[in-house]
């Protein structure tokens, strides 16, 4: 499956993004031919984490969220990490950026604690998704259905639970990004 010509955005928090949940999806979509832009609060370097506590590697944020729009991209990846996801959901520009992908019916891949941002963006109602187990109540309270599965796809939204699910998650996001827009994606945006 090829993503030649596709532009994918991936979020990176100023601190606390789980390194493998950032690195592996980025690598997978690039290997399929997509160009990837790392989006954060501001351009510059940020440090990831491993297992939510151990310092990870440093990565560059290509563009500040204020400089981009969902219309610039064909898909979005939201990595997890409890601190990173919590930090991202506290930023109104990030939340609006995420919401716009759903309004524009574009595929989105979210892993681990990342669905917190979907809850904040008010796009969970009526959807079935998975996440790290501690996010399940938030998903249910937002009107979604939570299931404990390796990977779940709901009309362009791909979710997974944790880094152990990355092989299945990465394969499925490449597939969904290749399919492109999903007409039912906007139903809860």
OpenMM code with the backbone's topology and positions (N, CA, C; nanometers):
from openmm import Vec3, app, unit

residues = "UNK UNK UNK UNK UNK UNK UNK UNK UNK UNK UNK UNK UNK UNK UNK UNK UNK UNK UNK UNK UNK UNK UNK UNK UNK UNK UNK UNK UNK UNK UNK UNK UNK UNK UNK UNK UNK UNK UNK UNK UNK UNK UNK UNK UNK UNK UNK UNK UNK UNK UNK UNK UNK UNK UNK UNK UNK UNK UNK UNK UNK UNK UNK UNK UNK UNK UNK UNK UNK UNK UNK UNK UNK UNK UNK UNK UNK UNK UNK UNK UNK UNK UNK UNK UNK UNK UNK UNK UNK UNK UNK UNK UNK UNK UNK UNK UNK UNK UNK UNK UNK UNK UNK UNK UNK UNK UNK UNK UNK UNK UNK UNK UNK UNK UNK UNK UNK UNK UNK UNK UNK UNK UNK UNK UNK UNK UNK UNK UNK UNK UNK UNK UNK UNK UNK UNK UNK UNK UNK UNK UNK UNK UNK UNK UNK UNK UNK UNK UNK UNK UNK UNK UNK UNK UNK UNK UNK UNK UNK UNK UNK UNK UNK UNK UNK UNK UNK UNK UNK UNK UNK UNK UNK UNK UNK UNK UNK UNK UNK UNK UNK UNK UNK UNK UNK UNK UNK UNK UNK".split()
positions = [
    Vec3(0.0851, -0.1175, 0.0000),
    Vec3(0.0000, 0.0000, 0.0000),
    Vec3(0.0895, 0.1236, 0.0000),
    Vec3(0.0572, 0.2175, -0.0846),
    Vec3(0.1414, 0.3356, -0.0961),
    Vec3(0.0698, 0.4613, -0.0474),
    Vec3(0.1479, 0.5490, 0.0099),
    Vec3(0.0979, 0.6789, 0.0535),
    Vec3(0.1672, 0.7910, -0.0234),
    Vec3(0.2201, 0.7570, -0.1414),
    Vec3(0.2880, 0.8580, -0.2239),
    Vec3(0.1961, 0.9784, -0.2448),
    Vec3(0.2510, 1.0963, -0.2215),
    Vec3(0.1749, 1.2192, -0.2396),
    Vec3(0.0890, 1.2586, -0.1210),
    Vec3(0.0788, 1.1730, -0.0201),
    Vec3(-0.0030, 1.2047, 0.0984),
    Vec3(0.0795, 1.2848, 0.1987),
    Vec3(0.0130, 1.3782, 0.2642),
    Vec3(0.0759, 1.4596, 0.3682),
    Vec3(0.0102, 1.4246, 0.5011),
    Vec3(0.0912, 1.3795, 0.5943),
    Vec3(0.0402, 1.3350, 0.7244),
    Vec3(0.0978, 1.4241, 0.8339),
    Vec3(0.0125, 1.4667, 0.9252),
    Vec3(0.0556, 1.5421, 1.0429),
    Vec3(0.0663, 1.4456, 1.1600),
    Vec3(0.1641, 1.4684, 1.2464),
    Vec3(0.1747, 1.3912, 1.3704),
    Vec3(0.2005, 1.4902, 1.4834),
    Vec3(0.1273, 1.4739, 1.5910),
    Vec3(0.1408, 1.5648, 1.7050),
    Vec3(0.2554, 1.5226, 1.7953),
    Vec3(0.3201, 1.6219, 1.8550),
    Vec3(0.4270, 1.5976, 1.9513),
    Vec3(0.4150, 1.7018, 2.0613),
    Vec3(0.3904, 1.6546, 2.1822),
    Vec3(0.3738, 1.7436, 2.2968),
    Vec3(0.5089, 1.8030, 2.3382),
    Vec3(0.5053, 1.9184, 2.4048),
    Vec3(0.6305, 1.9783, 2.4502),
    Vec3(0.7025, 1.8927, 2.5542),
    Vec3(0.6309, 1.8014, 2.6141),
    Vec3(0.6913, 1.7027, 2.7043),
    Vec3(0.5927, 1.5881, 2.7209),
    Vec3(0.6449, 1.4674, 2.7374),
    Vec3(0.5601, 1.3558, 2.7757),
    Vec3(0.5027, 1.2680, 2.6675),
    Vec3(0.5376, 1.2891, 2.5406),
    Vec3(0.4900, 1.1974, 2.4367),
    Vec3(0.5701, 1.0682, 2.4449),
    Vec3(0.5005, 0.9560, 2.4401),
    Vec3(0.5651, 0.8245, 2.4468),
    Vec3(0.6444, 0.8006, 2.3180),
    Vec3(0.7765, 0.7841, 2.3304),
    Vec3(0.8643, 0.7784, 2.2133),
    Vec3(0.8252, 0.6746, 2.1089),
    Vec3(0.8047, 0.5471, 2.1433),
    Vec3(0.7711, 0.4515, 2.0368),
    Vec3(0.6377, 0.4818, 1.9687),
    Vec3(0.5452, 0.5454, 2.0392),
    Vec3(0.4149, 0.5780, 1.9812),
    Vec3(0.4237, 0.6973, 1.8860),
    Vec3(0.5337, 0.7695, 1.8925),
    Vec3(0.5633, 0.8763, 1.7976),
    Vec3(0.6493, 0.8232, 1.6824),
    Vec3(0.7569, 0.7549, 1.7184),
    Vec3(0.8573, 0.7111, 1.6198),
    Vec3(0.8024, 0.6060, 1.5235),
    Vec3(0.7385, 0.5030, 1.5745),
    Vec3(0.6974, 0.3921, 1.4874),
    Vec3(0.5869, 0.4293, 1.3881),
    Vec3(0.4820, 0.5009, 1.4282),
    Vec3(0.3841, 0.5423, 1.3263),
    Vec3(0.4454, 0.6374, 1.2227),
    Vec3(0.5314, 0.7279, 1.2684),
    Vec3(0.5979, 0.8204, 1.1760),
    Vec3(0.6798, 0.7415, 1.0743),
    Vec3(0.7562, 0.6472, 1.1229),
    Vec3(0.8387, 0.5635, 1.0349),
    Vec3(0.7509, 0.4846, 0.9374),
    Vec3(0.6395, 0.4312, 0.9840),
    Vec3(0.5521, 0.3490, 0.8996),
    Vec3(0.4916, 0.4294, 0.7846),
    Vec3(0.4419, 0.5490, 0.8134),
    Vec3(0.3801, 0.6266, 0.7055),
    Vec3(0.4852, 0.6826, 0.6104),
    Vec3(0.6028, 0.7152, 0.6617),
    Vec3(0.7119, 0.7589, 0.5738),
    Vec3(0.7578, 0.6440, 0.4841),
    Vec3(0.7681, 0.5244, 0.5405),
    Vec3(0.8091, 0.4075, 0.4619),
    Vec3(0.7085, 0.3772, 0.3513),
    Vec3(0.5826, 0.4123, 0.3730),
    Vec3(0.4790, 0.3918, 0.2715),
    Vec3(0.4761, 0.5055, 0.1694),
    Vec3(0.5612, 0.6065, 0.1883),
    Vec3(0.5740, 0.7131, 0.0897),
    Vec3(0.5165, 0.8479, 0.1266),
    Vec3(0.4561, 0.8606, 0.2440),
    Vec3(0.3967, 0.9885, 0.2845),
    Vec3(0.5043, 1.0866, 0.3307),
    Vec3(0.4732, 1.2139, 0.3187),
    Vec3(0.5571, 1.3147, 0.3830),
    Vec3(0.4910, 1.3468, 0.5169),
    Vec3(0.5719, 1.3587, 0.6208),
    Vec3(0.5210, 1.3777, 0.7564),
    Vec3(0.5682, 1.5122, 0.8109),
    Vec3(0.4761, 1.5851, 0.8700),
    Vec3(0.5070, 1.7107, 0.9372),
    Vec3(0.4762, 1.6931, 1.0845),
    Vec3(0.5744, 1.7211, 1.1689),
    Vec3(0.5579, 1.7117, 1.3136),
    Vec3(0.5029, 1.8456, 1.3626),
    Vec3(0.3872, 1.8387, 1.4297),
    Vec3(0.3161, 1.9577, 1.4764),
    Vec3(0.3197, 1.9626, 1.6289),
    Vec3(0.3484, 2.0796, 1.6836),
    Vec3(0.3483, 2.0986, 1.8286),
    Vec3(0.3028, 2.2386, 1.8632),
    Vec3(0.3265, 2.2766, 1.9870),
    Vec3(0.2876, 2.4107, 2.0311),
    Vec3(0.3703, 2.5163, 1.9594),
    Vec3(0.4989, 2.4849, 1.9407),
    Vec3(0.5892, 2.5737, 1.8676),
    Vec3(0.7001, 2.4894, 1.8069),
    Vec3(0.7631, 2.5419, 1.7016),
    Vec3(0.8734, 2.4720, 1.6370),
    Vec3(0.9928, 2.4679, 1.7324),
    Vec3(1.0741, 2.3650, 1.7175),
    Vec3(1.1915, 2.3500, 1.8034),
    Vec3(1.2067, 2.2051, 1.8451),
    Vec3(1.2936, 2.1810, 1.9413),
    Vec3(1.3182, 2.0449, 1.9882),
    Vec3(1.2398, 2.0154, 2.1148),
    Vec3(1.1898, 1.8919, 2.1232),
    Vec3(1.1229, 1.8454, 2.2446),
    Vec3(1.1727, 1.7053, 2.2783),
    Vec3(1.1583, 1.6706, 2.4046),
    Vec3(1.2029, 1.5389, 2.4494),
    Vec3(1.0831, 1.4480, 2.4723),
    Vec3(1.0958, 1.3252, 2.4227),
    Vec3(0.9927, 1.2249, 2.4451),
    Vec3(1.0224, 1.1513, 2.5754),
    Vec3(0.9367, 1.0556, 2.6079),
    Vec3(0.9568, 0.9711, 2.7254),
    Vec3(0.9384, 0.8250, 2.6855),
    Vec3(0.9874, 0.7381, 2.7711),
    Vec3(0.9651, 0.5946, 2.7577),
    Vec3(0.9037, 0.5467, 2.8884),
    Vec3(0.7944, 0.4730, 2.8776),
    Vec3(0.7220, 0.4244, 2.9961),
    Vec3(0.6754, 0.5395, 3.0838),
    Vec3(0.6398, 0.6517, 3.0221),
    Vec3(0.5856, 0.7719, 3.0875),
    Vec3(0.6803, 0.8424, 3.1839),
    Vec3(0.7905, 0.7814, 3.2226),
    Vec3(0.8775, 0.8429, 3.3226),
    Vec3(1.0221, 0.8602, 3.2784),
    Vec3(1.0720, 0.7667, 3.2002),
    Vec3(1.2127, 0.7696, 3.1615),
    Vec3(1.2342, 0.8642, 3.0443),
    Vec3(1.3341, 0.9522, 3.0542),
    Vec3(1.3606, 1.0436, 2.9435),
    Vec3(1.3904, 0.9670, 2.8148),
    Vec3(1.3349, 1.0152, 2.7066),
    Vec3(1.3576, 0.9554, 2.5760),
    Vec3(1.4478, 1.0439, 2.4925),
    Vec3(1.4380, 1.0279, 2.3628),
    Vec3(1.5186, 1.1055, 2.2694),
    Vec3(1.4541, 1.2408, 2.2430),
    Vec3(1.5322, 1.3271, 2.1797),
    Vec3(1.4824, 1.4589, 2.1411),
    Vec3(1.4464, 1.4558, 1.9922),
    Vec3(1.3363, 1.5228, 1.9586),
    Vec3(1.2894, 1.5291, 1.8204),
    Vec3(1.2500, 1.6721, 1.7874),
    Vec3(1.2536, 1.7035, 1.6595),
    Vec3(1.2185, 1.8377, 1.6138),
    Vec3(1.0704, 1.8488, 1.5815),
    Vec3(1.0122, 1.9564, 1.6262),
    Vec3(0.8769, 1.9944, 1.5862),
    Vec3(0.8949, 2.0832, 1.4634),
    Vec3(0.8337, 2.0436, 1.3524),
    Vec3(0.8504, 2.1173, 1.2269),
    Vec3(0.7721, 2.2476, 1.2241),
    Vec3(0.6481, 2.2426, 1.2748),
    Vec3(0.5620, 2.3604, 1.2669),
    Vec3(0.4765, 2.3737, 1.3912),
    Vec3(0.4526, 2.4975, 1.4285),
    Vec3(0.3590, 2.5263, 1.5373),
    Vec3(0.2174, 2.5061, 1.4861),
    Vec3(0.1302, 2.4620, 1.5734),
    Vec3(-0.0088, 2.4385, 1.5343),
    Vec3(-0.0726, 2.5657, 1.4788),
    Vec3(-0.0300, 2.6817, 1.5239),
    Vec3(-0.0851, 2.8083, 1.4744),
    Vec3(-0.0505, 2.8332, 1.3274),
    Vec3(0.0492, 2.7618, 1.2747),
    Vec3(0.0947, 2.7819, 1.1367),
    Vec3(0.0290, 2.6872, 1.0368),
    Vec3(-0.0520, 2.5941, 1.0833),
    Vec3(-0.1070, 2.4912, 0.9951),
    Vec3(-0.2577, 2.4798, 1.0116),
    Vec3(-0.3176, 2.4051, 0.9204),
    Vec3(-0.4609, 2.3761, 0.9277),
    Vec3(-0.4812, 2.2315, 0.8855),
    Vec3(-0.5890, 2.1717, 0.9294),
    Vec3(-0.6197, 2.0340, 0.8907),
    Vec3(-0.6286, 2.0216, 0.7388),
    Vec3(-0.6714, 2.1269, 0.6722),
    Vec3(-0.6836, 2.1239, 0.5264),
    Vec3(-0.5492, 2.1080, 0.4559),
    Vec3(-0.4388, 2.1276, 0.5275),
    Vec3(-0.3039, 2.1109, 0.4715),
    Vec3(-0.2632, 1.9635, 0.4625),
    Vec3(-0.3398, 1.8738, 0.5264),
    Vec3(-0.2970, 1.7348, 0.5425),
    Vec3(-0.4045, 1.6359, 0.4988),
    Vec3(-0.3581, 1.5120, 0.4749),
    Vec3(-0.4480, 1.4034, 0.4367),
    Vec3(-0.4840, 1.3127, 0.5543),
    Vec3(-0.4112, 1.3228, 0.6640),
    Vec3(-0.4354, 1.2391, 0.7807),
    Vec3(-0.3579, 1.2901, 0.8999),
    Vec3(-0.3911, 1.2360, 1.0173),
    Vec3(-0.3326, 1.2804, 1.1430),
    Vec3(-0.3021, 1.1612, 1.2316),
    Vec3(-0.1857, 1.1668, 1.2996),
    Vec3(-0.1492, 1.0678, 1.4002),
    Vec3(-0.1365, 1.1390, 1.5346),
    Vec3(-0.2003, 1.0805, 1.6372),
    Vec3(-0.1911, 1.1332, 1.7732),
    Vec3(-0.1296, 1.0256, 1.8610),
    Vec3(-0.0016, 1.0422, 1.8982),
    Vec3(0.0620, 0.9454, 1.9876),
    Vec3(0.0117, 0.9625, 2.1304),
    Vec3(0.0460, 0.8664, 2.2146),
    Vec3(0.0053, 0.8724, 2.3541),
    Vec3(0.1172, 0.9168, 2.4464),
    Vec3(0.1103, 0.8612, 2.5655),
    Vec3(0.1904, 0.9077, 2.6770),
    Vec3(0.0962, 0.9898, 2.7626),
    Vec3(0.0780, 0.9531, 2.8875),
    Vec3(-0.0239, 1.0203, 2.9683),
    Vec3(0.0041, 1.1693, 2.9838),
    Vec3(0.1274, 1.2069, 3.0090),
    Vec3(0.1597, 1.3490, 3.0252),
    Vec3(0.1459, 1.4216, 2.8921),
    Vec3(0.1974, 1.3611, 2.7847),
    Vec3(0.1890, 1.4244, 2.6541),
    Vec3(0.0459, 1.4457, 2.6086),
    Vec3(-0.0375, 1.3434, 2.6195),
    Vec3(-0.1770, 1.3548, 2.5771),
    Vec3(-0.2523, 1.4564, 2.6624),
    Vec3(-0.2261, 1.4562, 2.7923),
    Vec3(-0.2917, 1.5524, 2.8800),
    Vec3(-0.2489, 1.6948, 2.8453),
    Vec3(-0.1220, 1.7139, 2.8139),
    Vec3(-0.0718, 1.8456, 2.7764),
    Vec3(-0.1360, 1.8913, 2.6457),
    Vec3(-0.1437, 1.8027, 2.5474),
    Vec3(-0.2025, 1.8389, 2.4185),
    Vec3(-0.3497, 1.8756, 2.4319),
    Vec3(-0.4245, 1.8009, 2.5138),
    Vec3(-0.5683, 1.8295, 2.5234),
    Vec3(-0.5982, 1.9601, 2.5955),
    Vec3(-0.4984, 2.0139, 2.6635),
    Vec3(-0.5148, 2.1428, 2.7311),
    Vec3(-0.4904, 2.2624, 2.6413),
    Vec3(-0.4559, 2.2384, 2.5147),
    Vec3(-0.4270, 2.3465, 2.4212),
    Vec3(-0.5425, 2.3599, 2.3221),
    Vec3(-0.6120, 2.4737, 2.3258),
    Vec3(-0.7299, 2.4939, 2.2414),
    Vec3(-0.6995, 2.4837, 2.0926),
    Vec3(-0.5813, 2.5293, 2.0499),
    Vec3(-0.5465, 2.5222, 1.9083),
    Vec3(-0.5284, 2.3776, 1.8635),
    Vec3(-0.4668, 2.2957, 1.9476),
    Vec3(-0.4509, 2.1525, 1.9153),
    Vec3(-0.5881, 2.0866, 1.9063),
    Vec3(-0.6726, 2.1134, 2.0037),
    Vec3(-0.8065, 2.0530, 2.0065),
    Vec3(-0.8857, 2.0920, 1.8816),
    Vec3(-0.8794, 2.2176, 1.8430),
    Vec3(-0.9487, 2.2645, 1.7233),
    Vec3(-0.8909, 2.1992, 1.5972),
    Vec3(-0.7587, 2.1871, 1.5911),
    Vec3(-0.6899, 2.1228, 1.4792),
    Vec3(-0.7382, 1.9782, 1.4642),
    Vec3(-0.7452, 1.9058, 1.5752),
    Vec3(-0.7917, 1.7670, 1.5730),
    Vec3(-0.9379, 1.7604, 1.5292),
    Vec3(-1.0203, 1.8451, 1.5858),
    Vec3(-1.1631, 1.8468, 1.5496),
    Vec3(-1.1817, 1.8666, 1.3996),
    Vec3(-1.1010, 1.9523, 1.3411),
    Vec3(-1.1150, 1.9827, 1.1993),
    Vec3(-1.0874, 1.8617, 1.1095),
    Vec3(-1.0019, 1.7690, 1.1516),
    Vec3(-0.9799, 1.6480, 1.0722),
    Vec3(-1.1092, 1.5668, 1.0619),
    Vec3(-1.1834, 1.5613, 1.1706),
    Vec3(-1.3107, 1.4889, 1.1700),
    Vec3(-1.4135, 1.5634, 1.0857),
    Vec3(-1.4200, 1.6945, 1.1000),
    Vec3(-1.5152, 1.7738, 1.0221),
    Vec3(-1.4868, 1.7610, 0.8726),
    Vec3(-1.3585, 1.7426, 0.8368),
    Vec3(-1.3200, 1.7292, 0.6965),
    Vec3(-1.3153, 1.5829, 0.6505),
    Vec3(-1.3586, 1.4905, 0.7363),
    Vec3(-1.3703, 1.3474, 0.7042),
    Vec3(-1.2355, 1.2830, 0.6711),
    Vec3(-1.1304, 1.3268, 0.7376),
    Vec3(-0.9965, 1.2744, 0.7114),
    Vec3(-0.9591, 1.1698, 0.8153),
    Vec3(-0.8833, 1.0679, 0.7762),
    Vec3(-0.8464, 0.9614, 0.8696),
    Vec3(-0.7529, 1.0097, 0.9802),
    Vec3(-0.7748, 0.9517, 1.0980),
    Vec3(-0.6980, 0.9873, 1.2178),
    Vec3(-0.6592, 0.8586, 1.2895),
    Vec3(-0.5327, 0.8490, 1.3318),
    Vec3(-0.4846, 0.7363, 1.4106),
    Vec3(-0.4453, 0.7844, 1.5485),
    Vec3(-0.4950, 0.7167, 1.6526),
    Vec3(-0.4737, 0.7596, 1.7904),
    Vec3(-0.4406, 0.6382, 1.8760),
    Vec3(-0.3394, 0.6515, 1.9609),
    Vec3(-0.2974, 0.5374, 2.0427),
    Vec3(-0.2830, 0.5774, 2.1895),
    Vec3(-0.3055, 0.4807, 2.2756),
    Vec3(-0.2786, 0.4886, 2.4198),
    Vec3(-0.3672, 0.5929, 2.4896),
    Vec3(-0.3077, 0.6989, 2.5438),
    Vec3(-0.3833, 0.8047, 2.6108),
    Vec3(-0.4310, 0.9126, 2.5131),
    Vec3(-0.3942, 0.9003, 2.3862),
    Vec3(-0.4323, 0.9985, 2.2850),
    Vec3(-0.5810, 1.0266, 2.2743),
    Vec3(-0.6700, 0.9283, 2.2997),
    Vec3(-0.8132, 0.9587, 2.2908),
    Vec3(-0.8615, 1.0685, 2.3867),
    Vec3(-0.7822, 1.1025, 2.4866),
    Vec3(-0.8197, 1.2178, 2.5697),
    Vec3(-0.8395, 1.3414, 2.4832),
    Vec3(-0.7583, 1.3557, 2.3794),
    Vec3(-0.7686, 1.4716, 2.2910),
    Vec3(-0.8977, 1.4629, 2.2098),
    Vec3(-0.9371, 1.3415, 2.1714),
    Vec3(-1.0632, 1.3228, 2.0991),
    Vec3(-1.1821, 1.3584, 2.1875),
    Vec3(-1.1747, 1.3211, 2.3143),
    Vec3(-1.2801, 1.3568, 2.4098),
    Vec3(-1.2919, 1.5085, 2.4169),
    Vec3(-1.1784, 1.5750, 2.4300),
    Vec3(-1.1766, 1.7217, 2.4400),
    Vec3(-1.2292, 1.7860, 2.3119),
    Vec3(-1.2017, 1.7225, 2.1971),
    Vec3(-1.2465, 1.7751, 2.0677),
    Vec3(-1.3926, 1.7409, 2.0379),
    Vec3(-1.4568, 1.6673, 2.1269),
    Vec3(-1.5979, 1.6320, 2.1157),
    Vec3(-1.6290, 1.5531, 1.9884),
    Vec3(-1.5452, 1.4510, 1.9605),
    Vec3(-1.5659, 1.3683, 1.8410),
    Vec3(-1.5809, 1.2201, 1.8748),
    Vec3(-1.6037, 1.1877, 2.0003),
    Vec3(-1.6101, 1.0478, 2.0438),
    Vec3(-1.7522, 0.9918, 2.0400),
    Vec3(-1.8515, 1.0743, 2.0591),
    Vec3(-1.9903, 1.0276, 2.0690),
    Vec3(-2.0284, 0.9413, 1.9500),
    Vec3(-2.0834, 0.8220, 1.9789),
    Vec3(-2.1301, 0.7310, 1.8762),
    Vec3(-2.0215, 0.6469, 1.8107),
    Vec3(-1.8990, 0.6593, 1.8557),
    Vec3(-1.7864, 0.5847, 1.7969),
    Vec3(-1.7449, 0.4697, 1.8877),
    Vec3(-1.6841, 0.3693, 1.8279),
    Vec3(-1.6235, 0.2589, 1.9017),
    Vec3(-1.4730, 0.2749, 1.8900),
    Vec3(-1.4052, 0.2722, 2.0035),
    Vec3(-1.2607, 0.2859, 2.0033),
    Vec3(-1.1986, 0.2145, 2.1212),
    Vec3(-1.0676, 0.2052, 2.1167),
    Vec3(-0.9908, 0.1493, 2.2266),
    Vec3(-0.8872, 0.2514, 2.2692),
    Vec3(-0.8203, 0.2222, 2.3796),
    Vec3(-0.7213, 0.3135, 2.4357),
    Vec3(-0.6503, 0.2405, 2.5481),
    Vec3(-0.5612, 0.3115, 2.6136),
    Vec3(-0.5074, 0.2608, 2.7379),
    Vec3(-0.6268, 0.2450, 2.8326),
    Vec3(-0.6331, 0.1368, 2.9100),
    Vec3(-0.7542, 0.1091, 2.9891),
    Vec3(-0.8013, 0.2228, 3.0794),
    Vec3(-0.7111, 0.3033, 3.1325),
    Vec3(-0.7534, 0.4092, 3.2248),
    Vec3(-0.8278, 0.5225, 3.1553),
    Vec3(-0.8306, 0.5232, 3.0233),
    Vec3(-0.9026, 0.6257, 2.9478),
    Vec3(-1.0448, 0.5789, 2.9148),
    Vec3(-1.0760, 0.4532, 2.9437),
    Vec3(-1.2055, 0.3958, 2.9043),
    Vec3(-1.3248, 0.4710, 2.9618),
    Vec3(-1.3188, 0.5113, 3.0863),
    Vec3(-1.4312, 0.5836, 3.1471),
    Vec3(-1.4525, 0.7180, 3.0789),
    Vec3(-1.3435, 0.7869, 3.0446),
    Vec3(-1.3553, 0.9147, 2.9739),
    Vec3(-1.4251, 0.8953, 2.8398),
    Vec3(-1.3890, 0.7890, 2.7697),
    Vec3(-1.4502, 0.7594, 2.6394),
    Vec3(-1.5992, 0.7316, 2.6558),
    Vec3(-1.6343, 0.6482, 2.7535),
    Vec3(-1.7760, 0.6178, 2.7779),
    Vec3(-1.8536, 0.7436, 2.8173),
    Vec3(-1.7937, 0.8252, 2.9052),
    Vec3(-1.8611, 0.9485, 2.9488),
    Vec3(-1.8809, 1.0472, 2.8343),
    Vec3(-1.7974, 1.0359, 2.7306),
    Vec3(-1.8097, 1.1236, 2.6137),
    Vec3(-1.9040, 1.0647, 2.5088),
    Vec3(-1.9669, 0.9512, 2.5400),
    Vec3(-2.0648, 0.8917, 2.4492),
    Vec3(-2.0100, 0.7880, 2.3545),
    Vec3(-1.8852, 0.7464, 2.3761),
    Vec3(-1.8258, 0.6437, 2.2913),
    Vec3(-1.8401, 0.5054, 2.3530),
    Vec3(-1.8091, 0.4048, 2.2744),
    Vec3(-1.8059, 0.2668, 2.3209),
    Vec3(-1.6602, 0.2247, 2.3265),
    Vec3(-1.6155, 0.1795, 2.4428),
    Vec3(-1.4763, 0.1365, 2.4606),
    Vec3(-1.4698, -0.0144, 2.4525),
    Vec3(-1.3724, -0.0660, 2.3774),
    Vec3(-1.3480, -0.2090, 2.3684),
    Vec3(-1.1996, -0.2351, 2.3925),
    Vec3(-1.1697, -0.3512, 2.4452),
    Vec3(-1.0312, -0.3898, 2.4738),
    Vec3(-0.9803, -0.4766, 2.3592),
    Vec3(-0.9320, -0.4107, 2.2545),
    Vec3(-0.8815, -0.4806, 2.1358),
    Vec3(-0.7521, -0.4156, 2.0905),
    Vec3(-0.6719, -0.4939, 2.0194),
    Vec3(-0.5420, -0.4475, 1.9710),
    Vec3(-0.5533, -0.3239, 1.8817),
    Vec3(-0.6459, -0.3272, 1.7900),
    Vec3(-0.6691, -0.2141, 1.7002),
    Vec3(-0.8168, -0.2114, 1.6647),
    Vec3(-0.8739, -0.0914, 1.6604),
    Vec3(-1.0151, -0.0727, 1.6280),
    Vec3(-1.0228, 0.0356, 1.5207),
    Vec3(-1.1023, 0.0088, 1.4175),
    Vec3(-1.1244, 0.1088, 1.3128),
    Vec3(-1.2724, 0.1418, 1.3101),
    Vec3(-1.3034, 0.2705, 1.3139),
    Vec3(-1.4419, 0.3172, 1.3084),
    Vec3(-1.4487, 0.4308, 1.2067),
    Vec3(-1.4792, 0.3965, 1.0828),
    Vec3(-1.4981, 0.4934, 0.9741),
    Vec3(-1.3874, 0.5983, 0.9683),
    Vec3(-1.2648, 0.5509, 0.9544),
    Vec3(-1.1509, 0.6415, 0.9388),
    Vec3(-1.0751, 0.6717, 1.0657),
    Vec3(-1.1315, 0.6375, 1.1803),
    Vec3(-1.0620, 0.6548, 1.3077),
    Vec3(-1.0008, 0.5207, 1.3476),
    Vec3(-0.8688, 0.5200, 1.3657),
    Vec3(-0.7966, 0.4001, 1.4078),
    Vec3(-0.7443, 0.4236, 1.5485),
    Vec3(-0.7725, 0.3305, 1.6400),
    Vec3(-0.7224, 0.3429, 1.7769),
    Vec3(-0.6580, 0.2124, 1.8222),
    Vec3(-0.5599, 0.2263, 1.9107),
    Vec3(-0.4939, 0.1117, 1.9731),
    Vec3(-0.4643, 0.1447, 2.1183),
    Vec3(-0.4261, 0.0407, 2.1958),
    Vec3(-0.4159, 0.0521, 2.3409),
    Vec3(-0.2817, 0.1010, 2.3941),
    Vec3(-0.1707, 0.0501, 2.3377),
    Vec3(-0.0403, 0.0753, 2.3987),
    Vec3(0.0707, 0.0380, 2.3001),
    Vec3(0.1976, 0.0580, 2.3376),
    Vec3(0.3066, 0.0284, 2.2444),
    Vec3(0.3106, -0.1168, 2.1945),
    Vec3(0.2589, -0.2106, 2.2705),
    Vec3(0.2559, -0.3496, 2.2236),
    Vec3(0.1703, -0.3666, 2.0984),
    Vec3(0.0770, -0.2752, 2.0779),
    Vec3(-0.0142, -0.2822, 1.9635),
    Vec3(0.0388, -0.2103, 1.8400),
    Vec3(0.1588, -0.1531, 1.8488),
    Vec3(0.2093, -0.0708, 1.7390),
    Vec3(0.2159, -0.1407, 1.6032),
    Vec3(0.2561, -0.2678, 1.5927),
    Vec3(0.2567, -0.3286, 1.4585),
    Vec3(0.1188, -0.3264, 1.3918),
    Vec3(0.0150, -0.3634, 1.4640),
    Vec3(-0.1205, -0.3622, 1.4084),
    Vec3(-0.1685, -0.2192, 1.3827),
    Vec3(-0.1388, -0.1295, 1.4751),
    Vec3(-0.1782, 0.0112, 1.4610),
    Vec3(-0.1148, 0.0727, 1.3371),
    Vec3(0.0159, 0.0538, 1.3213),
    Vec3(0.0872, 0.1131, 1.2076),
    Vec3(0.0352, 0.0594, 1.0747),
    Vec3(0.0102, -0.0703, 1.0670),
    Vec3(-0.0435, -0.1280, 0.9437),
    Vec3(-0.1806, -0.0698, 0.9114),
    Vec3(-0.2635, -0.0542, 1.0124),
    Vec3(-0.4001, -0.0059, 0.9899),
    Vec3(-0.4030, 0.1432, 0.9548),
    Vec3(-0.3157, 0.2250, 1.0156),
    Vec3(-0.3186, 0.3674, 0.9780),
    Vec3(-0.2717, 0.3863, 0.8341),
    Vec3(-0.1734, 0.3086, 0.7914),
    Vec3(-0.1297, 0.3179, 0.6520),
    Vec3(-0.2466, 0.2833, 0.5594),
    Vec3(-0.3206, 0.1787, 0.5931),
    Vec3(-0.4365, 0.1384, 0.5132),
    Vec3(-0.5423, 0.2483, 0.5080),
    Vec3(-0.5754, 0.3037, 0.6237),
    Vec3(-0.6796, 0.4075, 0.6293),
    Vec3(-0.6349, 0.5357, 0.5605),
    Vec3(-0.5074, 0.5734, 0.5774),
    Vec3(-0.4575, 0.6932, 0.5094),
    Vec3(-0.4607, 0.6737, 0.3581),
    Vec3(-0.4325, 0.5520, 0.3130),
    Vec3(-0.4365, 0.5227, 0.1693),
    Vec3(-0.5796, 0.5333, 0.1157),
    Vec3(-0.6776, 0.4930, 0.1970),
    Vec3(-0.8181, 0.5016, 0.1552),
    Vec3(-0.8646, 0.6462, 0.1431),
    Vec3(-0.8094, 0.7348, 0.2246),
    Vec3(-0.8450, 0.8770, 0.2173),
    Vec3(-0.9682, 0.9123, 0.2980),
    Vec3(-1.0398, 1.0089, 0.2494),
    Vec3(-1.1568, 1.0613, 0.3226),
    Vec3(-1.2626, 0.9536, 0.3449),
    Vec3(-1.3303, 0.9653, 0.4581),
    Vec3(-1.4372, 0.8727, 0.4939),
    Vec3(-1.5646, 0.9552, 0.5161),
    Vec3(-1.6652, 0.9375, 0.4316),
    Vec3(-1.7857, 1.0194, 0.4420),
    Vec3(-1.8488, 1.0230, 0.5811),
    Vec3(-1.8451, 0.9106, 0.6541),
    Vec3(-1.9093, 0.9078, 0.7863),
    Vec3(-1.8192, 0.9631, 0.8964),
    Vec3(-1.6971, 1.0003, 0.8627),
    Vec3(-1.6024, 1.0497, 0.9637),
    Vec3(-1.6552, 1.1752, 1.0319),
    Vec3(-1.7289, 1.2583, 0.9632),
    Vec3(-1.7739, 1.3856, 1.0183),
    Vec3(-1.8987, 1.3740, 1.1047),
    Vec3(-1.9544, 1.2541, 1.1191),
    Vec3(-2.0846, 1.2422, 1.1866),
    Vec3(-2.0858, 1.2900, 1.3294),
    Vec3(-1.9718, 1.2869, 1.3998),
    Vec3(-1.9738, 1.3362, 1.5383),
    Vec3(-1.8840, 1.4573, 1.5569),
    Vec3(-1.8464, 1.5201, 1.4478),
    Vec3(-1.7600, 1.6389, 1.4595),
    Vec3(-1.8451, 1.7630, 1.4757),
] * unit.nanometer
topology = app.Topology()
chain = topology.addChain("A")
for resn in residues:
    res = topology.addResidue(resn, chain)
    for name in ("N", "CA", "C"):
        topology.addAtom(name, app.Element.getBySymbol(name[0]), res)
